[in-house]
Amino acid sequence: MVKSLLELSHWCVAGKNRRTLSDFGYWYAPDGRSATQQQAFEHVEVKPQALECLFTLACKNNFQVSQDNLFATFDTSNSTFASDVYTQVKEYIEKPHRLPRDAKVLLRTFLSVCTYP
């Protein structure tokens, strides 16, 4: 399910035109990315992972930020990626009008379906 929520998040961020492109127009370098590639990855992944966080929590599951680079040959511990993702989550909560339209629909749906006593 987690992979699906991330893909839904990418779909929400992509918008109508990019949804027609392969992988929604995102590039993807596999695990083992260079420091430069990792920085680019983290830059484009902030909003999708922030949405994934909201969707995951709405579904009553735990969320964990993923740098998705287990075989990095450089030190990733100084990355601000996790903080950047949670800052974006906070912004979406405080300013829900900034959520992509489809993300709002999905979030409302997950909250109504997954809310139980």
N, C-alpha and C positions, 0 to 999 in steps of 0.2 A: 504494500500500500504506500509506503514512504516514497518509493521511486515514482509512483503515479502522482502523488501530491506535488512533487517537484516538477514533473512534466506539466501538470495543470498550471502551476505557477508560471512556468515559462510561456505557456499558451496565453495566460492572462496578460503578461507583460508584452508579448509580441504584438498584439493588436491584429486587426483584420488583414492588412496587407502582408505582414510577415508570416502569418499563419499559412500562407500558400507556399512558402519556401521550405526547402528541406531543413530540418532541425530549427525551424522558425528563423532562419538566417543567422543563427549563432555559429561560431566556430568552436571547435572543441579539440584540444590537444589531450591525448591520453595521459594517464598517470605517469609520473616521472618528468613533469614539465620543468622547464628552466625557471629561474627566478623571475625573468621578464614575462614569460608565458603565465606564470602563476599570478603575477600582479595583474595582468590583463584579465585572467579568469576571475579573480576576486572582484575586480571592478564591475564586471558585467553580471556577477552572481548575487550581488547584495540584494537587489529587489526581488528576484525570484526566491531566494532563500528566506527573505523576510515574509513573503506571502506563504511559502511552505510552512514556516513557523506558525503563522496565524491559523492556517488550515489544519495543521497537525494538532495544535492545542484545542481547536474547536472540536476535533474528533476525539478528544480526551486521551491523547497520546503524548508522549514526551518528544521533544524536538532537540536535535543536536546539529549545530552548524557543521558543515563539512567543507574542508579545504580541498577534498577530493584529489589529494596528491600524496598518497602513502609512501611512494618511493622517491620523494624529493631528495635531491643530492645537496641541498642547502638547508640552512636553519630557518624553519617556518615559524618559530616561536615568537618572533617579534611582529608578526602580522597583526594588524588591527581588524582583520576580516570579521571575526566573531562580534567584536564590539560594533563594527559598522552595520552588521546585519541587525543586531538588537536595537541600535539607534534607529534604523529604518522601521523596525517593528513598532517602536514607540511612536514614531512620527505617524505611521498609519493609524495607530490607535487614537492619538491626539487629534489627527486631522483626517478623518475617514473620507473626506471628499477627495483626497489624493490617491485613494485606492483605485486601481483600474476597475472600470464598470463591471466586467465579468468576475473579477475577484470579489467584489461586493456581493454579487448574486451567489457565488459559491460559498462564501463565508456565511451568509445568512442561512443557506441550505444546510451546511454542515452543523451550524449551531442549533438549528431546529430539529434536525434528524438525530444528532448525537447527544442532545440534552435529554437526560432521563433521570428519574429520582435516585 
